[in-house]
């Protein structure tokens, strides 16, 4: 729901729904990993350790999306970047 609302907001603000900005791309990757996780929970062979591994990868990707991309400060979302003290 958040990605859809963000796309509508981006269309109003920047004139397009999706720009393949690094932050948008990593948000899409995160969404995809957790969609795989939800589907893996319904498969009997993937329950337990395998689905927990997919969830852990998704958690790691959230950290990359939040800290990694913000620390780089690139793309349309550079207004949300952190400033590192010198």
Secondary structure, DSSP 8 states (H G I E B T S, - for coil): -HHHHHHHHHHHHHS-S----HHHHHHHHHHHHHHHHHHHHHSGGGTTHHHHHHHHHHHHHHHIIIIIHHHHT-STTGGG------
